[in-house]
Amino acid sequence: MHRFGVSGSTILTNPDQFDELFWEGIDLIEIGEFPDESAFHSFLELSRTKQTPFGVHSPLLRNGSKYDLLEKVSFDPLDARMQLEKEAALLSGLGAEYILVHFPYFARESTESVNELIESGLQELSRIQHTYEIPIICEPKLGIGRSAKGIQYLDAFPVEIWEKYSLKLCIDIGDYFMAAGDEILEYLEKWKEHISVVHLHNVAFEDDKYIWIPVHPSHENNGVQYKIAHVIGFLATCKGVQFIFEHTPHSKPSKPFVQEGVAWVRSLVMSK
């Protein structure tokens, strides 16, 4: 049974706008990077009042580690793993459905034995997941300058080793299109049995920068955005996927535009 959620990215986790995350008919909210603990507890109280499940996109607080579980980007990996364990200990008792982490993340090409490094990370994530009885979901990400190395390293990683650690994957549609292009379905097919969450957004490019924009059927033939209908159709054949609608406020999308995209995705998923 598929579920549909909304990301805290749509309001940049602004405490003044928490009410805007509780869309009609939504199944869950995925949110992280709270400005402080007070904001997190305000959201927690609201989610309980409205009886809406939530997952947390690590880091829980905005000044925490986002990319350091395998190599130092801003924090030492040991500190990053300690942060994750503290978050797991807290969130497992507060009703969070899962914790999502950026993994595997490589800023650029690595000179180390990548498969060994990834497996060491899997061992630690699996230990934390088992100890605190909260699912940890791994989201491969682009590195610095849109480096696709992390996604490529996962593509080459043996599925049979991944399976030993009972960890699920999150597929970010935008990152995967930028990394794999027309080969995106080949990248996804290998991991079909392990995909649990999908971050749904399209991409708008501005010179060397890009922003996340809502998915919408008009993008299929405008010659600018990625065509994603076929990818959504494929992911809808995976078991029990949670489709999380993501975008940032930068493009100032109207609510009707966003909801047209939501209805379109629901129809694509339900038709499978």
ABEGO torsion letter per residue (X at the ends): XBBBBBBAAAAGGBAAAAAAABBBGBABBBBBGBABAAAAAAAAAAAAAAGBBBBBBOBABAABBAAAAABBAABBAAAAAAAAAAAAAAAAAAGBABBBBBOBBBABBBABBAAAAAAAAAAAAAAAAAAAGBBBBBBBBBBBGGBAAAAAAAAABBAAAAAAAGBBBBBBAAAAAAAAEAAAAAAAAAAAAABABBBBBBBBBBEABBBBBBBBAAAAAAGABBBAAAAAAAAAABBGBBBBBBBBAAAGBBAAAAAAAAAAAAAAAAAX
